[in-house]
Amino acid sequence: MAGDHDTAAATLVSHDPVLADFAAEVGSDGPVGIEGGRTRWLEGGVLDPDARLVRAPVGIVDYVPEEMIVTVRAGTPVADVHAALAERGQRSALPERGGTVGGAVAVGQNDVSVLGRGTVRSAVLQVRYVSAEGRVVNGGGPTVKNVTGFDLPRLMVGSLGTLGFLAEVILRTNPMPAVSTWYRADDVDPFAAHRQVLAPSAVLYDGTTTSILLEGHGVDVDHQAAALQQVGAFVQCDQPVVPEGHRWSLAPAELARLDRHETSDFVALIGVGTVFADKPQPSRSLSAGVQIIHDRMKSNFDPTGRLNPGRNPGAPR
């Protein structure tokens, strides 16, 4: 029996033979896991060793630079997509860290320059995924104003493949800036630096150094760089190294109280609420209401728990 998600904004599709073949490979019985570039293979827990592995199809299906959208199979390397977009002076919100498009969407990690690129969740306009019943389901659409019902694309971002296996996505693109320059200063309030400039693409803070990425036309970047001097002695620098181990979610007040006993190495993305650290964030239990919603959602999409068993989107990352 189909889950409650096969309604409104979700429609069954079977006319694409590539996606139909992928759905047949996933099937409808037994534990199954999806494998991408393995750049975040342990994200959300260890996959059940009994799960049969499948891979999503590969290739750029369509790219319309004038509309700033690209349709791409989920198994396509992010680097290949960005190389194609760069030829037309565009980029996407997917992080520049390797891996596949489907993996990047399923993990939901934003690029360090998320303030300039936008979030992965907002960039995913449409998804085609294989359900636990082994069917290809379509959710969303390339034109947001024409889509009604439940927002499946946003739900799939960060779900770690536990609700469906991504087969194809339509992504929103954005222009590559003419100039991208990093600046850094020590002993500067990162929040003051964030407020000082107009629309920075990234503001990073490691407890001592504040780094800021300014992007745009050269004259505008120069103007914003000059404005930064009012809050600190900022100088040009290379892109800072960000710890790859774990992601924390912290409010600004919590960042100010971050205990170095909890993590000895961290970089906070100011204005985003994300902290990259060398240790996992101390566990936080879900509220009873959120847990109920989480369990019901999983039950509706994957009643037998066959999709990526062992993964948990709510686990510390």
ABEGO torsion letter per residue (X at the ends): XBBAABBGABBBBAABAAAAAAAAAAEABEBBBBBBAGAAAABGEBBBAABBBBBBBBEBABBBAAAGBBBBBAABBAAAAAAAAAAAGBBBABBBAEEBAAAAAAAGBBBAAAAAAEBAAAABABBBBBBAAGBBBBBEBABAAABBEBBAAAAABGAGGAAEBBABBBBBBBBBBABBBBBBBBGBBAAAAAAABBGBABBBBAGABBBBBBBEBAAAAAAAAAAAAAAEBBBBBBBBBBBAABBBBBBAAAAAABBAAABABBBBBBGAGBBBBABBBBBBBBBAAAAAAAAAAAAAABAAGABGBGBBAABBX
